[in-house]
Amino acid sequence: MSRERRSLGEWGERQAETYLRDKGWRILERNMRTPVGEIDLVAQAGRDLVFVEVKTRRSDAFGVPQEAVGLRKQRQILRAAQWYLLQRGKTGFQPRFDVVAITADGEIPRFEHIVDAFGA
């Protein structure tokens, strides 16, 4: 991955974190690495434990950001979430999987928050 692409991704994750905090969410983990994959953000929204995949693009020229969360990526996130739940002793929670898609093609980034984007 190029330095510019990594930088854009990190910027997007910070933007998504701020966006979710502004909605009253509590961020529990950022860039959570597990033996089976990485989770961008783990957050608590009320009683929900939410695993958030953040996708950022500079434009929609090659498709909208959320299109990059295909079946393979979904499976990886599901496995990482299962690992997280077991390791953290949070087996009583019902997990939810959201996507925050950010398009940064102007002065003000556009956010699309897809709640319950895919299921367990």
Biopython code that builds the backbone (N, CA, C, O; Angstrom):
import numpy as np
from Bio.PDB.StructureBuilder import StructureBuilder

atoms = [
    (1, "MET", "N", (0.854, -1.176, 0.000)),
    (1, "MET", "CA", (0.000, 0.000, 0.000)),
    (1, "MET", "C", (0.897, 1.235, 0.000)),
    (1, "MET", "O", (1.865, 1.309, 0.758)),
    (2, "SER", "N", (0.572, 2.195, -0.849)),
    (2, "SER", "CA", (1.386, 3.404, -0.941)),
    (2, "SER", "C", (1.228, 4.262, 0.313)),
    (2, "SER", "O", (0.242, 4.162, 1.043)),
    (3, "ARG", "N", (2.219, 5.094, 0.532)),
    (3, "ARG", "CA", (2.187, 5.992, 1.698)),
    (3, "ARG", "C", (0.975, 6.924, 1.621)),
    (3, "ARG", "O", (0.313, 7.174, 2.628)),
    (4, "GLU", "N", (0.690, 7.437, 0.418)),
    (4, "GLU", "CA", (-0.447, 8.355, 0.251)),
    (4, "GLU", "C", (-1.776, 7.657, 0.567)),
    (4, "GLU", "O", (-2.651, 8.226, 1.220)),
    (5, "ARG", "N", (-1.907, 6.423, 0.095)),
    (5, "ARG", "CA", (-3.145, 5.673, 0.341)),
    (5, "ARG", "C", (-3.306, 5.358, 1.830)),
    (5, "ARG", "O", (-4.405, 5.457, 2.376)),
    (6, "ARG", "N", (-2.203, 4.980, 2.479)),
    (6, "ARG", "CA", (-2.239, 4.693, 3.918)),
    (6, "ARG", "C", (-2.601, 5.959, 4.693)),
    (6, "ARG", "O", (-3.381, 5.916, 5.644)),
    (7, "SER", "N", (-2.021, 7.086, 4.273)),
    (7, "SER", "CA", (-2.296, 8.367, 4.930)),
    (7, "SER", "C", (-3.778, 8.741, 4.791)),
    (7, "SER", "O", (-4.396, 9.210, 5.747)),
    (8, "LEU", "N", (-4.340, 8.532, 3.597)),
    (8, "LEU", "CA", (-5.760, 8.815, 3.376)),
    (8, "LEU", "C", (-6.624, 7.921, 4.268)),
    (8, "LEU", "O", (-7.606, 8.381, 4.851)),
    (9, "GLY", "N", (-6.256, 6.657, 4.370)),
    (9, "GLY", "CA", (-7.005, 5.730, 5.222)),
    (9, "GLY", "C", (-6.961, 6.125, 6.686)),
    (9, "GLY", "O", (-7.978, 6.073, 7.378)),
    (10, "GLU", "N", (-5.781, 6.521, 7.163)),
    (10, "GLU", "CA", (-5.649, 6.950, 8.563)),
    (10, "GLU", "C", (-6.447, 8.218, 8.815)),
    (10, "GLU", "O", (-7.092, 8.357, 9.854)),
    (11, "TRP", "N", (-6.402, 9.148, 7.855)),
    (11, "TRP", "CA", (-7.184, 10.377, 7.964)),
    (11, "TRP", "C", (-8.675, 10.028, 8.047)),
    (11, "TRP", "O", (-9.397, 10.570, 8.883)),
    (12, "GLY", "N", (-9.127, 9.126, 7.183)),
    (12, "GLY", "CA", (-10.528, 8.722, 7.176)),
    (12, "GLY", "C", (-10.961, 8.092, 8.487)),
    (12, "GLY", "O", (-12.066, 8.340, 8.968)),
    (13, "GLU", "N", (-10.086, 7.273, 9.067)),
    (13, "GLU", "CA", (-10.421, 6.641, 10.346)),
    (13, "GLU", "C", (-10.551, 7.674, 11.460)),
    (13, "GLU", "O", (-11.420, 7.558, 12.324)),
    (14, "ARG", "N", (-9.681, 8.688, 11.438)),
    (14, "ARG", "CA", (-9.802, 9.764, 12.440)),
    (14, "ARG", "C", (-11.102, 10.541, 12.241)),
    (14, "ARG", "O", (-11.777, 10.891, 13.209)),
    (15, "GLN", "N", (-11.450, 10.810, 10.974)),
    (15, "GLN", "CA", (-12.694, 11.522, 10.680)),
    (15, "GLN", "C", (-13.906, 10.711, 11.134)),
    (15, "GLN", "O", (-14.840, 11.256, 11.722)),
    (16, "ALA", "N", (-13.886, 9.414, 10.859)),
    (16, "ALA", "CA", (-14.999, 8.545, 11.256)),
    (16, "ALA", "C", (-15.118, 8.483, 12.774)),
    (16, "ALA", "O", (-16.222, 8.483, 13.317)),
    (17, "GLU", "N", (-13.983, 8.430, 13.451)),
    (17, "GLU", "CA", (-14.001, 8.398, 14.915)),
    (17, "GLU", "C", (-14.653, 9.664, 15.464)),
    (17, "GLU", "O", (-15.496, 9.591, 16.358)),
    (18, "THR", "N", (-14.272, 10.809, 14.939)),
    (18, "THR", "CA", (-14.865, 12.081, 15.368)),
    (18, "THR", "C", (-16.363, 12.104, 15.061)),
    (18, "THR", "O", (-17.169, 12.514, 15.896)),
    (19, "TYR", "N", (-16.721, 11.664, 13.872)),
    (19, "TYR", "CA", (-18.124, 11.610, 13.447)),
    (19, "TYR", "C", (-18.957, 10.770, 14.424)),
    (19, "TYR", "O", (-20.044, 11.181, 14.830)),
    (20, "LEU", "N", (-18.444, 9.601, 14.795)),
    (20, "LEU", "CA", (-19.186, 8.712, 15.697)),
    (20, "LEU", "C", (-19.222, 9.251, 17.123)),
    (20, "LEU", "O", (-20.242, 9.135, 17.803)),
    (21, "ARG", "N", (-18.120, 9.838, 17.580)),
    (21, "ARG", "CA", (-18.107, 10.456, 18.921)),
    (21, "ARG", "C", (-19.139, 11.585, 18.990)),
    (21, "ARG", "O", (-19.840, 11.740, 19.990)),
    (22, "ASP", "N", (-19.220, 12.367, 17.917)),
    (22, "ASP", "CA", (-20.192, 13.464, 17.873)),
    (22, "ASP", "C", (-21.631, 12.950, 17.946)),
    (22, "ASP", "O", (-22.534, 13.682, 18.352)),
    (23, "LYS", "N", (-21.844, 11.694, 17.554)),
    (23, "LYS", "CA", (-23.169, 11.074, 17.653)),
    (23, "LYS", "C", (-23.397, 10.456, 19.033)),
    (23, "LYS", "O", (-24.441, 9.857, 19.292)),
    (24, "GLY", "N", (-22.399, 10.611, 19.921)),
    (24, "GLY", "CA", (-22.536, 10.093, 21.275)),
    (24, "GLY", "C", (-21.991, 8.688, 21.475)),
    (24, "GLY", "O", (-22.203, 8.087, 22.529)),
    (25, "TRP", "N", (-21.296, 8.161, 20.484)),
    (25, "TRP", "CA", (-20.737, 6.822, 20.599)),
    (25, "TRP", "C", (-19.460, 6.851, 21.419)),
    (25, "TRP", "O", (-18.750, 7.856, 21.457)),
    (26, "ARG", "N", (-19.182, 5.741, 22.069)),
    (26, "ARG", "CA", (-17.941, 5.580, 22.825)),
    (26, "ARG", "C", (-17.015, 4.670, 22.012)),
    (26, "ARG", "O", (-17.367, 3.529, 21.713)),
    (27, "ILE", "N", (-15.841, 5.176, 21.658)),
    (27, "ILE", "CA", (-14.875, 4.395, 20.888)),
    (27, "ILE", "C", (-14.068, 3.541, 21.868)),
    (27, "ILE", "O", (-13.408, 4.067, 22.765)),
    (28, "LEU", "N", (-14.127, 2.230, 21.688)),
    (28, "LEU", "CA", (-13.431, 1.302, 22.577)),
    (28, "LEU", "C", (-12.055, 0.913, 22.037)),
    (28, "LEU", "O", (-11.106, 0.745, 22.803)),
    (29, "GLU", "N", (-11.952, 0.772, 20.727)),
    (29, "GLU", "CA", (-10.695, 0.360, 20.090)),
    (29, "GLU", "C", (-10.564, 1.047, 18.740)),
    (29, "GLU", "O", (-11.552, 1.332, 18.063)),
    (30, "ARG", "N", (-9.323, 1.302, 18.374)),
    (30, "ARG", "CA", (-9.031, 1.856, 17.050)),
    (30, "ARG", "C", (-7.920, 1.013, 16.451)),
    (30, "ARG", "O", (-6.921, 0.742, 17.118)),
    (31, "ASN", "N", (-8.081, 0.596, 15.202)),
    (31, "ASN", "CA", (-7.111, -0.266, 14.519)),
    (31, "ASN", "C", (-6.778, -1.490, 15.359)),
    (31, "ASN", "O", (-5.612, -1.782, 15.624)),
    (32, "MET", "N", (-7.802, -2.184, 15.765)),
    (32, "MET", "CA", (-7.659, -3.377, 16.601)),
    (32, "MET", "C", (-7.125, -4.528, 15.756)),
    (32, "MET", "O", (-7.810, -5.031, 14.866)),
    (33, "ARG", "N", (-5.902, -4.935, 16.046)),
    (33, "ARG", "CA", (-5.291, -6.048, 15.317)),
    (33, "ARG", "C", (-5.534, -7.349, 16.076)),
    (33, "ARG", "O", (-5.329, -7.427, 17.288)),
    (34, "THR", "N", (-5.973, -8.362, 15.343)),
    (34, "THR", "CA", (-6.194, -9.686, 15.906)),
    (34, "THR", "C", (-5.399, -10.683, 15.060)),
    (34, "THR", "O", (-4.903, -10.314, 13.996)),
    (35, "PRO", "N", (-5.265, -11.921, 15.499)),
    (35, "PRO", "CA", (-4.574, -12.917, 14.682)),
    (35, "PRO", "C", (-5.286, -13.214, 13.358)),
    (35, "PRO", "O", (-4.681, -13.769, 12.440)),
    (36, "VAL", "N", (-6.556, -12.849, 13.258)),
    (36, "VAL", "CA", (-7.323, -13.158, 12.045)),
    (36, "VAL", "C", (-7.699, -11.921, 11.230)),
    (36, "VAL", "O", (-8.435, -12.036, 10.251)),
    (37, "GLY", "N", (-7.214, -10.756, 11.610)),
    (37, "GLY", "CA", (-7.487, -9.550, 10.837)),
    (37, "GLY", "C", (-7.595, -8.319, 11.711)),
    (37, "GLY", "O", (-7.460, -8.386, 12.933)),
    (38, "GLU", "N", (-7.838, -7.202, 11.066)),
    (38, "GLU", "CA", (-7.918, -5.916, 11.751)),
    (38, "GLU", "C", (-9.341, -5.382, 11.703)),
    (38, "GLU", "O", (-10.075, -5.597, 10.739)),
    (39, "ILE", "N", (-9.708, -4.684, 12.762)),
    (39, "ILE", "CA", (-10.993, -3.992, 12.824)),
    (39, "ILE", "C", (-10.674, -2.513, 12.964)),
    (39, "ILE", "O", (-9.929, -2.121, 13.861)),
    (40, "ASP", "N", (-11.237, -1.682, 12.076)),
    (40, "ASP", "CA", (-10.917, -0.252, 12.102)),
    (40, "ASP", "C", (-11.333, 0.392, 13.417)),
    (40, "ASP", "O", (-10.511, 1.007, 14.096)),
    (41, "LEU", "N", (-12.604, 0.253, 13.779)),
    (41, "LEU", "CA", (-13.107, 0.837, 15.024)),
    (41, "LEU", "C", (-14.047, -0.143, 15.714)),
    (41, "LEU", "O", (-14.852, -0.816, 15.070)),
    (42, "VAL", "N", (-13.929, -0.207, 17.026)),
    (42, "VAL", "CA", (-14.899, -0.936, 17.844)),
    (42, "VAL", "C", (-15.521, 0.125, 18.739)),
    (42, "VAL", "O", (-14.819, 0.852, 19.442)),
    (43, "ALA", "N", (-16.846, 0.204, 18.705)),
    (43, "ALA", "CA", (-17.523, 1.274, 19.437)),
    (43, "ALA", "C", (-18.740, 0.731, 20.169)),
    (43, "ALA", "O", (-19.267, -0.336, 19.856)),
    (44, "GLN", "N", (-19.160, 1.505, 21.152)),
    (44, "GLN", "CA", (-20.395, 1.190, 21.860)),
    (44, "GLN", "C", (-21.377, 2.314, 21.583)),
    (44, "GLN", "O", (-21.100, 3.488, 21.824)),
    (45, "ALA", "N", (-22.536, 1.916, 21.069)),
    (45, "ALA", "CA", (-23.616, 2.859, 20.789)),
    (45, "ALA", "C", (-24.816, 2.382, 21.587)),
    (45, "ALA", "O", (-25.542, 1.482, 21.166)),
    (46, "GLY", "N", (-25.013, 2.996, 22.742)),
    (46, "GLY", "CA", (-26.065, 2.509, 23.634)),
    (46, "GLY", "C", (-25.704, 1.117, 24.110)),
    (46, "GLY", "O", (-24.646, 0.919, 24.707)),
    (47, "ARG", "N", (-26.573, 0.151, 23.853)),
    (47, "ARG", "CA", (-26.317, -1.239, 24.257)),
    (47, "ARG", "C", (-25.666, -2.057, 23.143)),
    (47, "ARG", "O", (-25.365, -3.235, 23.331)),
    (48, "ASP", "N", (-25.450, -1.441, 21.995)),
    (48, "ASP", "CA", (-24.868, -2.159, 20.858)),
    (48, "ASP", "C", (-23.350, -2.083, 20.870)),
    (48, "ASP", "O", (-22.772, -1.033, 21.151)),
    (49, "LEU", "N", (-22.712, -3.202, 20.562)),
    (49, "LEU", "CA", (-21.273, -3.247, 20.343)),
    (49, "LEU", "C", (-21.092, -3.277, 18.831)),
    (49, "LEU", "O", (-21.483, -4.239, 18.169)),
    (50, "VAL", "N", (-20.496, -2.219, 18.292)),
    (50, "VAL", "CA", (-20.466, -2.033, 16.847)),
    (50, "VAL", "C", (-19.037, -2.133, 16.328)),
    (50, "VAL", "O", (-18.128, -1.469, 16.825)),
    (51, "PHE", "N", (-18.861, -2.982, 15.313)),
    (51, "PHE", "CA", (-17.593, -3.119, 14.617)),
    (51, "PHE", "C", (-17.729, -2.309, 13.334)),
    (51, "PHE", "O", (-18.606, -2.565, 12.510)),
    (52, "VAL", "N", (-16.846, -1.327, 13.182)),
    (52, "VAL", "CA", (-16.987, -0.362, 12.094)),
    (52, "VAL", "C", (-15.836, -0.507, 11.109)),
    (52, "VAL", "O", (-14.667, -0.454, 11.489)),
    (53, "GLU", "N", (-16.179, -0.689, 9.846)),
    (53, "GLU", "CA", (-15.201, -0.668, 8.763)),
    (53, "GLU", "C", (-15.280, 0.714, 8.133)),
    (53, "GLU", "O", (-16.362, 1.179, 7.773)),
    (54, "VAL", "N", (-14.134, 1.367, 8.001)),
    (54, "VAL", "CA", (-14.076, 2.711, 7.431)),
    (54, "VAL", "C", (-13.443, 2.616, 6.046)),
    (54, "VAL", "O", (-12.376, 2.025, 5.885)),
    (55, "LYS", "N", (-14.099, 3.195, 5.057)),
    (55, "LYS", "CA", (-13.563, 3.236, 3.700)),
    (55, "LYS", "C", (-13.546, 4.684, 3.243)),
    (55, "LYS", "O", (-14.550, 5.391, 3.337)),
    (56, "THR", "N", (-12.396, 5.114, 2.749)),
    (56, "THR", "CA", (-12.223, 6.505, 2.334)),
    (56, "THR", "C", (-11.698, 6.544, 0.908)),
    (56, "THR", "O", (-10.793, 5.791, 0.548)),
    (57, "ARG", "N", (-12.266, 7.420, 0.108)),
    (57, "ARG", "CA", (-11.790, 7.639, -1.265)),
    (57, "ARG", "C", (-11.768, 9.131, -1.537)),
    (57, "ARG", "O", (-12.481, 9.913, -0.908)),
    (58, "ARG", "N", (-10.932, 9.497, -2.489)),
    (58, "ARG", "CA", (-10.850, 10.908, -2.892)),
    (58, "ARG", "C", (-11.975, 11.292, -3.847)),
    (58, "ARG", "O", (-12.332, 12.466, -3.947)),
    (59, "SER", "N", (-12.537, 10.305, -4.550)),
    (59, "SER", "CA", (-13.646, 10.579, -5.465)),
    (59, "SER", "C", (-14.433, 9.292, -5.683)),
    (59, "SER", "O", (-14.037, 8.216, -5.234)),
    (60, "ASP", "N", (-15.548, 9.427, -6.378)),
    (60, "ASP", "CA", (-16.367, 8.268, -6.719)),
    (60, "ASP", "C", (-16.026, 7.730, -8.108)),
    (60, "ASP", "O", (-16.759, 6.893, -8.635)),
    (61, "ALA", "N", (-14.933, 8.191, -8.707)),
    (61, "ALA", "CA", (-14.572, 7.815, -10.070)),
    (61, "ALA", "C", (-14.465, 6.298, -10.247)),
    (61, "ALA", "O", (-14.816, 5.774, -11.304)),
    (62, "PHE", "N", (-13.988, 5.600, -9.234)),
    (62, "PHE", "CA", (-13.844, 4.145, -9.315)),
    (62, "PHE", "C", (-14.860, 3.431, -8.433)),
    (62, "PHE", "O", (-14.638, 2.294, -8.017)),
    (63, "GLY", "N", (-15.969, 4.095, -8.151)),
    (63, "GLY", "CA", (-17.012, 3.521, -7.309)),
    (63, "GLY", "C", (-17.022, 4.173, -5.937)),
    (63, "GLY", "O", (-16.048, 4.796, -5.513)),
    (64, "VAL", "N", (-18.133, 4.016, -5.264)),
    (64, "VAL", "CA", (-18.263, 4.593, -3.926)),
    (64, "VAL", "C", (-17.470, 3.752, -2.930)),
    (64, "VAL", "O", (-17.281, 2.556, -3.148)),
    (65, "PRO", "N", (-17.007, 4.360, -1.847)),
    (65, "PRO", "CA", (-16.120, 3.651, -0.912)),
    (65, "PRO", "C", (-16.684, 2.340, -0.369)),
    (65, "PRO", "O", (-15.954, 1.356, -0.248)),
    (66, "GLN", "N", (-17.974, 2.318, -0.041)),
    (66, "GLN", "CA", (-18.542, 1.124, 0.584)),
    (66, "GLN", "C", (-18.527, -0.097, -0.331)),
    (66, "GLN", "O", (-18.642, -1.224, 0.150)),
    (67, "GLU", "N", (-18.386, 0.109, -1.646)),
    (67, "GLU", "CA", (-18.302, -1.022, -2.566)),
    (67, "GLU", "C", (-17.049, -1.856, -2.323)),
    (67, "GLU", "O", (-16.970, -2.999, -2.772)),
    (68, "ALA", "N", (-16.076, -1.298, -1.621)),
    (68, "ALA", "CA", (-14.828, -2.011, -1.334)),
    (68, "ALA", "C", (-14.971, -3.002, -0.181)),
    (68, "ALA", "O", (-14.014, -3.702, 0.151)),
    (69, "VAL", "N", (-16.144, -3.071, 0.428)),
    (69, "VAL", "CA", (-16.372, -4.017, 1.529)),
    (69, "VAL", "C", (-17.142, -5.208, 0.962)),
    (69, "VAL", "O", (-18.350, -5.345, 1.160)),
    (70, "GLY", "N", (-16.411, -6.062, 0.257)),
    (70, "GLY", "CA", (-17.004, -7.238, -0.366)),
    (70, "GLY", "C", (-17.124, -8.404, 0.604)),
    (70, "GLY", "O", (-16.842, -8.272, 1.795)),
    (71, "LEU", "N", (-17.546, -9.544, 0.077)),
    (71, "LEU", "CA", (-17.753, -10.730, 0.913)),
    (71, "LEU", "C", (-16.487, -11.177, 1.631)),
    (71, "LEU", "O", (-16.537, -11.542, 2.806)),
    (72, "ARG", "N", (-15.372, -11.154, 0.948)),
    (72, "ARG", "CA", (-14.108, -11.570, 1.572)),
    (72, "ARG", "C", (-13.777, -10.685, 2.777)),
    (72, "ARG", "O", (-13.410, -11.178, 3.844)),
    (73, "LYS", "N", (-13.911, -9.376, 2.587)),
    (73, "LYS", "CA", (-13.635, -8.432, 3.672)),
    (73, "LYS", "C", (-14.641, -8.620, 4.808)),
    (73, "LYS", "O", (-14.268, -8.567, 5.980)),
    (74, "GLN", "N", (-15.898, -8.837, 4.472)),
    (74, "GLN", "CA", (-16.920, -9.064, 5.499)),
    (74, "GLN", "C", (-16.582, -10.290, 6.342)),
    (74, "GLN", "O", (-16.692, -10.252, 7.568)),
    (75, "ARG", "N", (-16.172, -11.377, 5.688)),
    (75, "ARG", "CA", (-15.806, -12.596, 6.428)),
    (75, "ARG", "C", (-14.631, -12.338, 7.364)),
    (75, "ARG", "O", (-14.623, -12.814, 8.499)),
    (76, "GLN", "N", (-13.640, -11.587, 6.892)),
    (76, "GLN", "CA", (-12.469, -11.274, 7.714)),
    (76, "GLN", "C", (-12.887, -10.461, 8.937)),
    (76, "GLN", "O", (-12.404, -10.711, 10.041)),
    (77, "ILE", "N", (-13.776, -9.496, 8.749)),
    (77, "ILE", "CA", (-14.250, -8.670, 9.864)),
    (77, "ILE", "C", (-15.051, -9.525, 10.850)),
    (77, "ILE", "O", (-14.905, -9.375, 12.063)),
    (78, "LEU", "N", (-15.890, -10.412, 10.335)),
    (78, "LEU", "CA", (-16.670, -11.302, 11.206)),
    (78, "LEU", "C", (-15.759, -12.176, 12.066)),
    (78, "LEU", "O", (-15.996, -12.331, 13.264)),
    (79, "ARG", "N", (-14.719, -12.746, 11.457)),
    (79, "ARG", "CA", (-13.776, -13.586, 12.218)),
    (79, "ARG", "C", (-13.046, -12.765, 13.275)),
    (79, "ARG", "O", (-12.889, -13.207, 14.413)),
    (80, "ALA", "N", (-12.601, -11.571, 12.898)),
    (80, "ALA", "CA", (-11.896, -10.704, 13.852)),
    (80, "ALA", "C", (-12.829, -10.297, 14.994)),
    (80, "ALA", "O", (-12.402, -10.227, 16.146)),
    (81, "ALA", "N", (-14.087, -10.032, 14.684)),
    (81, "ALA", "CA", (-15.061, -9.657, 15.721)),
    (81, "ALA", "C", (-15.310, -10.820, 16.679)),
    (81, "ALA", "O", (-15.398, -10.617, 17.890)),
    (82, "GLN", "N", (-15.425, -12.035, 16.146)),
    (82, "GLN", "CA", (-15.612, -13.208, 17.006)),
    (82, "GLN", "C", (-14.424, -13.364, 17.950)),
    (82, "GLN", "O", (-14.602, -13.631, 19.138)),
    (83, "TRP", "N", (-13.224, -13.198, 17.425)),
    (83, "TRP", "CA", (-12.008, -13.284, 18.245)),
    (83, "TRP", "C", (-12.062, -12.225, 19.343)),
    (83, "TRP", "O", (-11.802, -12.518, 20.509)),
    (84, "TYR", "N", (-12.401, -10.992, 18.964)),
    (84, "TYR", "CA", (-12.473, -9.881, 19.914)),
    (84, "TYR", "C", (-13.477, -10.184, 21.031)),
    (84, "TYR", "O", (-13.169, -10.010, 22.210)),
    (85, "LEU", "N", (-14.659, -10.632, 20.662)),
    (85, "LEU", "CA", (-15.706, -10.918, 21.649)),
    (85, "LEU", "C", (-15.257, -11.985, 22.651)),
    (85, "LEU", "O", (-15.496, -11.851, 23.851)),
    (86, "LEU", "N", (-14.619, -13.023, 22.166)),
    (86, "LEU", "CA", (-14.145, -14.094, 23.053)),
    (86, "LEU", "C", (-13.003, -13.620, 23.944)),
    (86, "LEU", "O", (-13.000, -13.896, 25.144)),
    (87, "GLN", "N", (-12.037, -12.911, 23.372)),
    (87, "GLN", "CA", (-10.870, -12.461, 24.127)),
    (87, "GLN", "C", (-11.222, -11.399, 25.157)),
    (87, "GLN", "O", (-10.611, -11.348, 26.224)),
    (88, "ARG", "N", (-12.186, -10.563, 24.857)),
    (88, "ARG", "CA", (-12.565, -9.475, 25.758)),
    (88, "ARG", "C", (-13.691, -9.863, 26.711)),
    (88, "ARG", "O", (-14.117, -9.058, 27.539)),
    (89, "GLY", "N", (-14.172, -11.102, 26.591)),
    (89, "GLY", "CA", (-15.238, -11.561, 27.481)),
    (89, "GLY", "C", (-16.551, -10.840, 27.257)),
    (89, "GLY", "O", (-17.320, -10.644, 28.197)),
    (90, "LYS", "N", (-16.813, -10.448, 26.036)),
    (90, "LYS", "CA", (-18.031, -9.696, 25.725)),
    (90, "LYS", "C", (-19.033, -10.590, 24.993)),
    (90, "LYS", "O", (-19.688, -10.164, 24.041)),
    (91, "THR", "N", (-19.137, -11.818, 25.451)),
    (91, "THR", "CA", (-20.006, -12.775, 24.773)),
    (91, "THR", "C", (-21.488, -12.459, 24.937)),
    (91, "THR", "O", (-22.307, -13.001, 24.194)),
    (92, "GLY", "N", (-21.855, -11.610, 25.872)),
    (92, "GLY", "CA", (-23.255, -11.250, 26.077)),
    (92, "GLY", "C", (-23.758, -10.185, 25.115)),
    (92, "GLY", "O", (-24.952, -9.887, 25.091)),
    (93, "PHE", "N", (-22.871, -9.616, 24.332)),
    (93, "PHE", "CA", (-23.262, -8.553, 23.409)),
    (93, "PHE", "C", (-23.696, -9.138, 22.072)),
    (93, "PHE", "O", (-23.170, -10.154, 21.619)),
    (94, "GLN", "N", (-24.659, -8.481, 21.457)),
    (94, "GLN", "CA", (-25.031, -8.801, 20.086)),
    (94, "GLN", "C", (-24.236, -7.845, 19.197)),
    (94, "GLN", "O", (-24.470, -6.637, 19.233)),
    (95, "PRO", "N", (-23.311, -8.362, 18.410)),
    (95, "PRO", "CA", (-22.506, -7.466, 17.590)),
    (95, "PRO", "C", (-23.298, -6.910, 16.409)),
    (95, "PRO", "O", (-24.255, -7.515, 15.924)),
    (96, "ARG", "N", (-22.863, -5.751, 15.976)),
    (96, "ARG", "CA", (-23.426, -5.125, 14.783)),
    (96, "ARG", "C", (-22.254, -4.685, 13.917)),
    (96, "ARG", "O", (-21.190, -4.341, 14.429)),
    (97, "PHE", "N", (-22.451, -4.698, 12.623)),
    (97, "PHE", "CA", (-21.382, -4.371, 11.696)),
    (97, "PHE", "C", (-21.818, -3.211, 10.806)),
    (97, "PHE", "O", (-22.719, -3.347, 9.978)),
    (98, "ASP", "N", (-21.159, -2.067, 10.994)),
    (98, "ASP", "CA", (-21.469, -0.861, 10.232)),
    (98, "ASP", "C", (-20.317, -0.524, 9.297)),
    (98, "ASP", "O", (-19.186, -0.970, 9.492)),
    (99, "VAL", "N", (-20.623, 0.264, 8.284)),
    (99, "VAL", "CA", (-19.604, 0.817, 7.395)),
    (99, "VAL", "C", (-19.763, 2.330, 7.405)),
    (99, "VAL", "O", (-20.871, 2.847, 7.263)),
    (100, "VAL", "N", (-18.649, 3.036, 7.574)),
    (100, "VAL", "CA", (-18.639, 4.487, 7.396)),
    (100, "VAL", "C", (-17.829, 4.748, 6.135)),
    (100, "VAL", "O", (-16.627, 4.488, 6.087)),
    (101, "ALA", "N", (-18.507, 5.265, 5.114)),
    (101, "ALA", "CA", (-17.875, 5.565, 3.831)),
    (101, "ALA", "C", (-17.663, 7.071, 3.738)),
    (101, "ALA", "O", (-18.585, 7.859, 3.951)),
    (102, "ILE", "N", (-16.435, 7.452, 3.415)),
    (102, "ILE", "CA", (-16.083, 8.869, 3.345)),
    (102, "ILE", "C", (-15.542, 9.166, 1.956)),
    (102, "ILE", "O", (-14.642, 8.484, 1.465)),
    (103, "THR", "N", (-16.102, 10.192, 1.334)),
    (103, "THR", "CA", (-15.580, 10.674, 0.060)),
    (103, "THR", "C", (-15.022, 12.062, 0.303)),
    (103, "THR", "O", (-15.741, 12.982, 0.694)),
    (104, "ALA", "N", (-13.717, 12.197, 0.061)),
    (104, "ALA", "CA", (-13.008, 13.451, 0.348)),
    (104, "ALA", "C", (-12.637, 14.133, -0.962)),
    (104, "ALA", "O", (-11.458, 14.267, -1.291)),
    (105, "ASP", "N", (-13.657, 14.563, -1.709)),
    (105, "ASP", "CA", (-13.395, 15.173, -3.013)),
    (105, "ASP", "C", (-13.586, 16.688, -3.016)),
    (105, "ASP", "O", (-13.623, 17.308, -4.079)),
    (106, "GLY", "N", (-13.706, 17.268, -1.857)),
    (106, "GLY", "CA", (-13.866, 18.716, -1.753)),
    (106, "GLY", "C", (-13.391, 19.190, -0.403)),
    (106, "GLY", "O", (-12.722, 18.461, 0.329)),
    (107, "GLU", "N", (-13.741, 20.407, -0.083)),
    (107, "GLU", "CA", (-13.333, 20.976, 1.209)),
    (107, "GLU", "C", (-13.967, 20.232, 2.383)),
    (107, "GLU", "O", (-13.337, 20.032, 3.422)),
    (108, "ILE", "N", (-15.221, 19.830, 2.201)),
    (108, "ILE", "CA", (-15.951, 19.153, 3.275)),
    (108, "ILE", "C", (-16.184, 17.699, 2.859)),
    (108, "ILE", "O", (-16.842, 17.446, 1.850)),
    (109, "PRO", "N", (-15.655, 16.744, 3.622)),
    (109, "PRO", "CA", (-15.850, 15.338, 3.263)),
    (109, "PRO", "C", (-17.316, 14.933, 3.396)),
    (109, "PRO", "O", (-18.046, 15.446, 4.244)),
    (110, "ARG", "N", (-17.729, 14.000, 2.537)),
    (110, "ARG", "CA", (-19.089, 13.458, 2.590)),
    (110, "ARG", "C", (-19.055, 12.123, 3.326)),
    (110, "ARG", "O", (-18.221, 11.265, 3.038)),
    (111, "PHE", "N", (-19.963, 11.959, 4.269)),
    (111, "PHE", "CA", (-20.053, 10.741, 5.067)),
    (111, "PHE", "C", (-21.321, 9.988, 4.699)),
    (111, "PHE", "O", (-22.378, 10.589, 4.505)),
    (112, "GLU", "N", (-21.210, 8.680, 4.605)),
    (112, "GLU", "CA", (-22.387, 7.825, 4.528)),
    (112, "GLU", "C", (-22.189, 6.732, 5.571)),
    (112, "GLU", "O", (-21.241, 5.951, 5.494)),
    (113, "HIS", "N", (-23.086, 6.687, 6.537)),
    (113, "HIS", "CA", (-23.012, 5.699, 7.614)),
    (113, "HIS", "C", (-24.050, 4.626, 7.324)),
    (113, "HIS", "O", (-25.253, 4.883, 7.365)),
    (114, "ILE", "N", (-23.575, 3.430, 7.032)),
    (114, "ILE", "CA", (-24.461, 2.316, 6.725)),
    (114, "ILE", "C", (-24.563, 1.447, 7.977)),
    (114, "ILE", "O", (-23.638, 0.711, 8.320)),
    (115, "VAL", "N", (-25.692, 1.548, 8.640)),
    (115, "VAL", "CA", (-25.942, 0.810, 9.879)),
    (115, "VAL", "C", (-26.318, -0.625, 9.527)),
    (115, "VAL", "O", (-27.113, -0.864, 8.618)),
    (116, "ASP", "N", (-25.737, -1.579, 10.257)),
    (116, "ASP", "CA", (-26.026, -2.998, 10.038)),
    (116, "ASP", "C", (-25.776, -3.364, 8.575)),
    (116, "ASP", "O", (-26.622, -3.965, 7.912)),
    (117, "ALA", "N", (-24.597, -2.987, 8.092)),
    (117, "ALA", "CA", (-24.242, -3.155, 6.687)),
    (117, "ALA", "C", (-24.196, -4.621, 6.263)),
    (117, "ALA", "O", (-24.513, -4.951, 5.120)),
    (118, "PHE", "N", (-23.811, -5.479, 7.164)),
    (118, "PHE", "CA", (-23.814, -6.921, 6.904)),
    (118, "PHE", "C", (-23.974, -7.628, 8.232)),
    (118, "PHE", "O", (-23.712, -7.050, 9.287)),
    (119, "GLY", "N", (-24.403, -8.880, 8.184)),
    (119, "GLY", "CA", (-24.733, -9.572, 9.419)),
    (119, "GLY", "C", (-23.827, -10.733, 9.744)),
    (119, "GLY", "O", (-23.010, -11.169, 8.933)),
    (120, "ALA", "N", (-23.997, -11.219, 10.956)),
    (120, "ALA", "CA", (-23.196, -12.357, 11.436)),
    (120, "ALA", "C", (-23.803, -13.657, 10.970)),
    (120, "ALA", "O", (-23.275, -14.728, 11.272)),
]
sb = StructureBuilder()
sb.init_structure("model")
sb.init_model(0)
sb.init_chain("A")
sb.init_seg("    ")
for serial, (resi, resn, name, xyz) in enumerate(atoms, 1):
    if name == "N":
        sb.init_residue(resn, " ", resi, " ")
    sb.init_atom(name, np.array(xyz, "f"), 0.0, 1.0, " ", f" {name:<3s}", serial, name[0])
structure = sb.get_structure()
